[in-house]
Each structure stands twice: as structure tokens, then as C-alpha cells.
């Protein structure tokens, strides 16, 4: 019996346990991601998110990055910018109102992150989006304008790397 375990049956059990642990971890990471999607406008930090799933902040950050390709902070920031873009496209919301409505605490940080991800300042985006996207269905507009963190906008000044 010990020989059978040594030949692979024990390894299968260990592998099965590893797989189960990985699946449990992915469920927890999905819970964190869902919370960020749901509560994006509230003050959230990695320590609070980690407490919610009984992980240390460092472990959560490492595992989140491994699973989703970006840190929890970057994911949350991208989601906030995405929601701000939607508000600004409507034309009824000012840049300052959009900034605070999506959970940023600083207009400067919001403008910097927005420009990094979208490629233009939020005020310019608001001005351009009103005419450029008029008449497109909401689903198409959302898909076309969604910021993608891993493919950040190129610098707006020609000649810069």
C-alpha cells in the first residue's frame, strides 16, 4: 500500500488538495473583485479587502496580481475611471462631481490617473465624448471606451517614449 502511494496515488491526493486550495483561493479573490466592482465609490484599501477574506494585505496583493494581472489598487482605479468616463459622457456631470462620485478623494489624483489610462484629461474627454459617441448604443459605447490598464494610453506629447 505504501508503494502504491509512492508510485503516484499519494501525489494525486496532494495534487487534488492543491487544486482544491487553488479553487478556494480563486473564490476568495473573486469575492474581493466583486466587492471592488460593487463598492467602488466607497473608501477601499487593500488591508480592508484582505480582512474581508482573512488574508494578509501582502498575500492578497500577490495572489490578486497573479490571478488578474494587476494589483487590487490598479484594478479599483481602472474601474473607477471606467465609471467616471460613463458619467462624463452623459455631459450632465462636471469633472469634479465625477471624481468624487466614483470614489477618488483628490481631483489631482483623479485627473492624473484618468489621463494615464484614457490618454487625455477628463475635461477634454467630456468635451469630445459628447459629440463623438452620439447615437451609439450604450453597450457599444461602454465596450469601445473601456480603459484597459495593461494597455495604457500612449503619451499625448509626440516624441516621448
N, C-alpha and C positions, 0 to 999 in steps of 0.2 A: 504494500500500500504506500509506503514511504517512497518507493522507487517510482510509482505512478505519479505521485505528486512532483517528484523531482524532474520527471520527463515532460511536464507541461501542465498537468491538471492544476497544480498549485499556482502556476504562472497565470493560468486562465482566471482563477479566482482573484488573484491580485489585480490582474488587468480589468476584470469586471468591477472590482471595488474602485479602481482608478477612474473607470468610465462613469460609475455612479456618482463619485465625488465631483467629477468634472461637470456632470449634468446638474447636480445640486448647485454648484457654483454658478453655472450659467443662468439658472433660475434666479439666483440672488442678484446677479449683475443685471438681468433683465428688469428685476424689480427696481433697482436703482435707476436704470434708464427710463423706465415708465414714470417713476416719481419726478425725475427732471422734466420729462415731457408734460406732466400734469401740473406741477408746481413751479414752472419756470419763472413766474413773476414774483415768487416769494424769495426771501434771502435763503440761499442754499450754499453750503460749503461741504467739502469732501468729508470732514470729520462728522458732520451731522448725517450725511448719507451713509457713511460707514457704520455709525452706531445703529442705524436702522436695519442693517443686515448682519450685525455682530462681526464686523471685520475691523481691522486697524485701517486708518486712513491710507497708509503707505501700501498695504496689501491690496486694498480696493483700487487704488490708482494703477498699480502694476497690472492687476488682473483685468481691469476695465480696458486699459490700453491694449493688452494682448487680445482681448475679445473683440473690441470695436475699432481698433486702430488709432484712437485718440484718447487723451486724458478726459476724465469726467468734467473738468473745468472747460476744456475746449469744446466738448460736446454741448454742454449747457450754454456756453457763449454762442455757439453756432445756432442752436435752437432759438435763443433769444433774438438774434439778428434776423433769423427767418421770420419770426412773428412780427418784428418791427418793420420788416420790408412789407409785409401784408398790410399793416396799419398805414404805412406811408403811401402805399399805392392807392389807398382809398381817398387820399387828399384832404380828409377832414381832420386828421391828427397832425399836430406840429411835431417837429423832431424832438423837442423836449418832452412832450407828452408821451410819445412813443418810447423814448428812452426809459422813463420811469414806469410806464405801463408793462414793459417786458421784464423788469427786474434789475436793470442796471442802476447803481447808486450814484453814478457820476456821468455827466454829459460828455466829458472829455474822454473817458474810457470807452463809452458807447461809440462816439464818433471815430475813435482810433480803430476799434475792433470792426466796426461797420466798414470803414474804408479798406482795411486789410482784407476782409472777406469778399466784399462786393466790388471793390475797385474804384469807388467814388464816394465822396462824403454823403451822409444821409440827406442833407438838404438838396443836393444835386439829384440824387436818386428820386426823391419825392417829386421834384420838378419834372424830370424826364419820364418817370413811370406813368404819370397821369395821361400823357398822350401816346406813348409808345405801346402800351398794353391795352389800350381802349378797345373794347369789343371782343377780346379773347375770353373764352370760358375760364372760370376760376381755377379749375383743375389744371388746365394748360398753363396758366399764369404761374401757379404755385410750383409746378414742375420745372418750368423754364427758368424761374428766378431763384430757385432754392440754392442757398450758398453751400458749397461743399468745402469743408475745412481742409481736406487732404489735397485740394486743388485750388489753393488760394489765388486770388486775383493777382495778375501781374502788376508791377509798379506803374503808376499813371504817368510818370515822368519818363519820356523817351531817353534811351541810352543808359538807364540804370539797370544793373543786373537783376 
